[in-house]
Amino acid sequence: MTLADQTAATPAPGQPAQRGRRADAERNRAAIIEAAGVVFAEQGGTVDVREIARRSGVGMGTLYRHFPTKDDLLATVLGQEFSSWLTDAHRQATAIEDPWQALTGFFEQMLAKQGRNRALVESYAAAGGPTESCARHCYAVMDELRLRCLNAGLLRPDVTTADLVLLSTTLSQTVLATVDSQPGQWRRLLRISLDGLRSHNTEPLPGPATHADPSRND
């Protein structure tokens, strides 16, 4: 082996230690996110981050190096969870041949998911999702499901996607209000609400139609 080969094969001073620090940092970040997901689901977004640090096994300084504020941590954890759920729910809805079953199944999945995660239902009831990107994605999925039902003649024609989003937000408030006292009570209100969306209801809806789209900034 030449001197040049020996030099190339020898790691620069500090490289192993740097790689070790990066690996430790990645493990700490993953532990924080995992613990936060459990704690936020159990206790909601108002939980003290010291509980998250305790469960993840890291110090407060380490937690704050990765997530300077609790809002940063909450958005990261819920954004990942919501996006993963929404992608799966959309895939399942697309695979269902009957448009009405696809729409109702999507609502049921959404509210059931929120019923198991206090912080997630808080974020959806307040803003339609944990992040703007999540809200836009959810709106697009609901719009697709609405159009399927409308084209099949199953949905009353004056229902807009914004109506469906508002309905889901209202039902999320029901989930939030009854999650401890009457878990699952939202299923009754969901059935009543969805029956009102069917095309056999021909009496015009009151008030002007709403067409708010979170993907637009105007």
C-alpha positions in Angstrom: 0.0 0.0 0.0 1.4 3.4 -0.9 1.5 6.3 1.4 -1.3 7.9 -0.6 -3.4 4.8 -0.2 -2.8 4.8 3.6 -3.8 8.4 3.8 -7.0 7.8 1.9 -7.9 4.8 4.0 -7.4 6.6 7.3 -10.4 8.6 8.5 -9.8 12.2 9.3 -9.5 13.1 12.9 -12.9 13.4 14.6 -14.9 11.6 11.9 -15.9 8.6 14.0 -16.9 10.8 16.9 -18.9 13.0 14.6 -20.8 10.0 13.1 -21.4 8.8 16.6 -22.9 12.1 17.6 -25.1 12.2 14.6 -26.4 8.7 15.3 -27.1 9.6 18.9 -28.9 12.8 17.8 -31.1 10.8 15.3 -31.9 8.2 18.0 -32.8 11.0 20.5 -35.0 12.7 17.9 -36.8 9.4 17.1 -37.3 8.7 20.8 -38.8 12.2 21.3 -41.2 11.9 18.4 -42.3 8.4 19.5 -42.9 9.5 23.1 -44.6 12.7 22.0 -47.0 10.8 19.8 -48.2 8.7 22.7 -48.4 11.6 25.2 -50.2 13.9 22.8 -52.7 11.2 22.0 -53.4 10.6 25.7 -53.4 14.1 27.1 -53.7 16.5 24.2 -51.7 19.5 23.0 -51.6 21.2 26.4 -49.4 18.5 28.0 -46.2 19.6 29.7 -43.2 18.8 27.5 -41.3 17.6 30.6 -43.5 14.5 30.5 -42.5 13.9 26.9 -38.8 14.3 27.8 -39.2 11.9 30.7 -40.8 9.2 28.6 -38.3 9.6 25.8 -35.4 9.3 28.2 -33.7 12.6 27.2 -33.0 15.8 29.0 -34.9 19.1 28.4 -31.9 20.6 26.7 -31.8 17.7 24.2 -35.5 18.1 23.5 -35.3 21.8 22.9 -32.3 21.4 20.6 -34.4 19.3 18.3 -37.7 21.2 18.8 -37.3 24.7 20.1 -41.0 25.0 20.9 -43.8 22.6 21.8 -45.7 23.9 18.7 -42.8 22.7 16.6 -42.9 19.2 18.1 -46.7 19.1 18.0 -46.8 20.0 14.3 -44.1 17.5 13.4 -45.7 14.6 15.3 -49.3 15.3 14.3 -48.4 16.2 10.7 -46.6 12.9 10.2 -49.4 10.9 11.8 -52.2 12.8 9.9 -50.5 12.5 6.6 -49.9 8.8 7.0 -53.5 8.2 8.0 -54.9 10.3 5.2 -52.8 8.6 2.6 -54.0 5.2 3.8 -57.7 6.4 4.1 -57.6 7.8 0.5 -56.1 4.5 -0.8 -58.9 2.6 0.9 -61.6 4.9 -0.3 -60.3 4.7 -3.9 -60.5 0.9 -3.7 -64.2 1.0 -2.8 -66.4 0.7 -5.8 -69.5 2.3 -4.3 -69.0 6.1 -4.1 -71.4 6.5 -1.1 -69.7 3.8 0.9 -66.3 5.4 0.1 -67.5 8.8 1.4 -69.2 7.4 4.6 -66.2 5.1 5.2 -63.8 8.1 5.0 -65.8 10.0 7.6 -66.0 7.0 9.9 -62.2 6.4 9.7 -61.5 10.1 10.3 -63.6 10.4 13.4 -62.5 7.1 14.8 -58.9 8.1 14.4 -59.6 11.4 16.1 -61.4 9.6 18.9 -58.1 7.8 19.8 -55.9 10.9 19.6 -56.8 13.9 21.7 -54.3 16.3 20.2 -55.2 15.3 16.7 -58.9 16.0 17.2 -58.0 19.3 18.9 -56.0 20.3 15.9 -58.7 19.3 13.4 -61.5 20.9 15.2 -59.6 24.1 15.5 -58.0 24.4 12.0 -59.0 21.4 9.8 -55.7 19.6 10.5 -52.4 20.0 12.3 -50.8 22.0 9.4 -51.9 23.9 6.4 -50.5 21.2 4.1 -52.6 18.6 5.9 -55.7 20.7 5.6 -55.2 21.2 1.9 -54.6 17.5 1.4 -57.7 16.6 3.3 -59.8 19.1 1.3 -58.6 17.6 -1.9 -59.6 14.1 -0.8 -63.0 15.2 0.3 -63.5 17.0 -3.0 -62.7 13.9 -4.9 -65.2 11.8 -2.8 -67.9 14.5 -3.2 -67.5 14.5 -7.0 -67.7 10.7 -7.2 -71.0 10.8 -5.2 -72.3 13.7 -7.2 -71.6 12.0 -10.6 -73.3 8.9 -9.4 -76.4 10.8 -8.5 -76.1 9.9 -4.8 -75.4 13.4 -3.4 -77.7 16.4 -3.4 -76.2 18.7 -6.0 -76.1 21.8 -3.8 -73.6 20.3 -1.3 -70.1 21.8 -1.7 -66.8 20.4 -0.6 -66.6 23.2 2.0 -69.9 21.9 3.4 -68.3 18.5 3.9 -65.2 20.0 5.5 -67.4 22.1 7.9 -69.4 19.0 8.7 -66.3 17.0 9.6 -65.1 19.9 11.7 -68.4 20.1 13.6 -68.4 16.3 14.2 -64.8 16.6 15.4 -66.1 19.0 18.1 -68.6 16.3 19.0 -65.8 13.8 19.3 -63.8 16.2 21.5 -66.8 16.9 23.7 -67.8 13.3 24.3 -64.5 11.4 24.1 -64.5 10.8 27.9 -68.2 10.7 28.8 -69.7 9.1 25.7 -67.0 7.7 23.4 -68.5 6.7 20.0 -71.5 9.0 20.3 -70.4 10.8 17.2 -71.5 7.7 15.1 -75.1 8.6 15.8 -74.7 12.2 14.6 -72.7 11.1 11.6 -75.4 8.8 10.4 -78.0 11.6 10.8 -75.8 14.1 9.0 -74.9 11.8 6.1 -78.6 10.9 5.6 -79.2 14.6 5.1 -76.7 14.7 2.2 -78.4 12.1 0.1 -79.9 13.1 -3.3 -83.5 12.3 -2.3 -83.5 15.4 -0.1 -84.6 17.9 -2.7 -85.6 20.9 -0.6 -83.0 23.7 -1.3 -80.4 24.3 1.4 -80.7 27.6 3.2 -78.1 30.4 2.8 -75.5 30.9 0.1 -73.2 28.0 -0.9 -69.7 28.1 0.6 -66.7 27.3 -1.7 -63.8 28.0 0.6 -60.7 26.1 -0.6 -57.6 26.0 1.8 -55.3 25.8 -1.2 -56.2 29.3 -2.2 -54.8 32.3 -0.4 -57.4 34.9 -1.5 
